């Protein structure tokens, strides 16, 4: 199968094009606005325990002349996919930063298992797994109205992160 936007090869069962981030399975070709977009950046973050992916983040940032269109998709195991879309004027971005974060729930589970580990040392193992999976990186955009937009990503996306920083006109 081929992507309608960039003509890249796509594996069966994939929801988004791995090259440009276009949603797969659209019946029609993309609109002229999509074709005229300057750049499309796709950030992914997958949280796993072993081979089980229990949370997947897919963030697509489409850059237009003076606007960013951000689509944040969160898919959790045994739960419905949650999609949030935002349109942000580039001039409204006050600051942008990248930083390391710990997921709240994974950290809380890790603390719980550490406490259990004091009574039965084998429980330290799941605590380590949860601490390992809680670690992550994110880009935080602070807007002029003090709203914060967070884009999770994996550490291997440094070129895309640098591209987003240069688009927003901010230094790292």
Residue pairs with C-beta under 8 A, 6 or more apart in sequence:
1 9
1 10
1 11
1 12
1 24
2 8
2 9
2 10
3 10
3 17
3 19
3 20
3 22
3 24
4 22
4 26
4 29
4 30
5 17
5 20
5 22
5 30
5 34
5 35
6 17
6 19
6 20
6 22
8 17
8 18
8 19
8 20
10 17
10 18
10 24
14 24
15 23
15 24
15 25
15 58
16 22
16 23
16 24
16 42
16 58
16 60
17 23
17 24
18 42
20 40
20 42
21 40
21 41
21 42
21 60
21 62
22 30
22 34
22 40
33 64
34 62
36 64
37 62
37 63
37 64
38 63
38 64
38 65
39 62
39 63
39 163
39 167
40 60
40 61
40 62
40 63
41 60
41 61
41 62
41 63
41 160
41 163
41 164
42 58
42 59
42 60
42 61
42 160
43 57
43 58
43 59
43 60
43 61
43 139
43 151
43 152
43 153
43 154
43 157
43 160
44 56
44 57
44 58
44 59
44 153
44 154
44 157
45 56
45 57
45 136
45 137
45 152
45 153
45 154
46 53
46 55
46 56
46 57
46 154
47 53
47 54
47 55
47 56
47 103
47 106
47 133
47 136
48 54
48 133
49 129
49 133
52 77
53 77
54 76
54 77
55 74
55 75
55 76
55 77
56 74
56 75
57 72
57 73
57 74
57 152
58 72
58 73
58 75
59 70
59 71
59 72
59 73
59 151
59 152
59 153
60 70
60 71
60 73
61 68
61 69
61 70
61 151
61 164
62 68
62 69
62 70
62 71
63 167
66 89
66 90
66 91
67 87
67 88
67 89
67 90
68 87
68 88
68 89
68 90
68 93
68 167
68 168
69 85
69 86
69 87
69 88
70 85
70 86
70 87
70 88
70 149
70 151
71 83
71 84
71 85
72 83
72 84
72 85
72 86
72 151
73 81
73 82
73 83
73 84
74 81
74 82
74 83
75 81
75 82
86 149
88 141
88 143
88 149
90 167
90 168
90 169
92 143
92 144
92 145
93 141
93 142
93 143
93 144
93 168
93 170
94 142
94 143
94 144
95 141
95 142
95 170
96 139
96 140
96 141
96 142
96 164
96 165
96 168
96 170
97 139
97 140
97 142
97 172
98 137
98 138
98 139
98 140
98 161
98 172
99 137
99 138
99 140
100 135
100 136
100 137
101 136
101 137
101 138
102 134
102 135
102 136
103 133
103 134
103 136
106 130
106 131
106 133
106 134
107 130
107 131
107 134
109 126
109 130
110 127
110 128
110 130
110 131
110 134
111 127
112 127
113 123
113 124
113 126
113 127
113 130
114 123
114 124
114 127
116 123
116 127
117 123
117 124
117 127
136 152
136 154
137 152
137 153
137 154
137 155
138 150
138 151
138 152
138 153
139 150
139 151
139 153
139 161
139 164
140 148
140 149
140 150
140 151
141 148
141 149
141 150
141 151
141 168
142 148
143 149
153 160
153 161
162 172
165 171
165 172
